[in-house]
Amino acid sequence: MKQNIGIILIVLGALLLIVSYFADLVDYNFYNIGALVLIIAGIVAHIYVTKRS
């Protein structure tokens, strides 16, 4: 589970973008910024866990 935390965050961010598109929430910056933060945190976490292993 710890190995996949970065990938899970990236997928959650992408799913948030997809859901906000189909729910017509694209105009609200909160959802887009939240998805961006999740994706960036996922990338950083994935790199950190990979380097540490």
N, C-alpha and C positions, 0 to 999 in steps of 0.2 A: 504494500500500500504506500509506503513512504517513497518508493521509487517512482510511483506514478502521480504524485501530488501535482507536479508541474503540468503534466498532460491533462489532468482533470481540470485544473484551473483554466487552461487554454480552451478546453472544450466547453466549459461553463460560460466563458466569455463569448465564444462564438454562438452558443445557443441563445444567450441573452440578446445578441445582435439579431439573430434570426427571428426570435419571438417578438422583439420590438418592431421589426419590419412588418410582420404579418398582423400585429395588433395595432398598427398605425401609431406607434409611439416614437417614430423616428425624429419628430420635431422636438422631443424632450431631451435635452442634453444630459440629464441625469443618467438615463439608461445607457447612452453611448459612452459616457465617461466611465461608468461602472464597468462596462464590458471592456473598455480599453485598459483599465486598471487590472482587471482579472487576467487579461491576456498578457500584459507586461509582467505581472507578478508570477504567472505561470511559466513564462520564459525564464525569468530570473531564478525561480525555484528549481526548474528543470536543470539549468546549468549548474547551480549550486550542488544539487544532489548528485548529479553525474560526476562532477569534479571530485566530490568528497568520497565517492564509492571507489 
